[in-house]
Structures are given as C-alpha cells and as structure tokens.
C-alpha cells in the first residue's frame, strides 16, 4: 500500500491542518522538518510521495502553483488538490497528478477526463452534495478518474483513528485505486487500510508525532 505525506499550503508555508478549521491553521514548525518553507520541508523529510492541498487556491485567495511544481520535482508522485473548478484548471508538470475535490469541482464531475477524485467529507457525508461516500464511489466507477481519495476533513490532524466497517463498505463500492486520508493515527490504522484493500494512505500528523516511522514515508510504503 502506498504511503503519501500530506502538506497543506497557506500563505507560502506548510501549515498544520485540524478538522478543516482553516482560519486557525498555523505553520508546521514543530514536526519532522526544521522549516515550514515547502521545498525545504520536502527536502528535509525526503518523502517518496506527497499530497498537496493548496488552501489559498481552494478558497480563491491565492495560488502556490510554482511551489507545487518545484515540490513535485523532488518526489516520485505529487497528488495536488488546487481547488479545480473545471477540466481546464489542471496543472501540468513533472510527477503531478491533479485532484478534483468535490468541494470545488462542481456538479458535473463526469466532465473531468483524468486525475483523482477527492470525496471531501464532513460529518460522514460528501460535501457539498450530502451523499454518502459509498453512494458517490459507486457512481464514480463510470467516470474517467484514475482513482479516488476518501478525505475525512473532520478527522484531519486529530489522530482519532478510523473504523474498519466503513472502510470495507467504501472499498466494495469502487473498483479502481482508492486512497484514504484523515485521522490515520497509528501503524495499526495503516494495516487496517491495507487489509481492507485500500491502495494508499495519506498521512501527516501521525508522522510528525512519531507514531509512524519516518523510514516508511521515505520508502512510500509500509515496511
């Protein structure tokens, strides 16, 4: 199973996200990197794969496109959520896989011809539609995305863990690559995701709190 380091960008820095309360996000200057400057952050940690959420672009207040492109050159894979609002909004670049989040992607998700779909969830339902993740995943089988990410925004940065029965329901609903992010707290959670058939896990807080070995994120897999 693939391991991906999450990086939230805001105001030119890597910030620590928690429960989707973006106004209160602070620079991540206490974790595995001595700097919150994004390129330096990636170089210090040395992950194989990264997931970047450009919070400024998602909220329509700015852009980190140049920084994302530079970070992507340091890794094998960069999954980038930049708040895409149309198929023409994708970012081209070395190692970049664009993510279309349900938060910003619009009502017609079938119009996108590639990348990953992120099911942005709050209170157990996908925003803004309010649908269950399994319901939307079943429909996504007919769309052209390479895979999907189940992103539990409420659990981001909390280390609250995950529930196996929900994982199995979501995995059974979708037939392509499926990642999970939000609340992954321990190595046991990663093993649970792997055993449930997920193809990747997006982590951050558990790594910075040393609950998951740094070597794993550098290899990009459970070791």
Secondary structure, 3 states (H helix, E strand, C coil): CEEEEEEEEECCEEEECCCCCHHHCEECCCCCCCCCEHHHHHHHHCCCEEEEEEHHHHCCCCCCHHHHHHHHCCCCEEEEECCCCCHHHCCCCCCEEEEEECCCCCCCHHHCCCCEEEEEEECCEECCCCCCHHHHHHHHCCCCCCEEEEEEHHHCCCCCCCCHHHHHHHHHHCCCEEEEECCCCCHHHHHHHHHCCCCEEEECHHHHCCCCCHHHHHHCECC
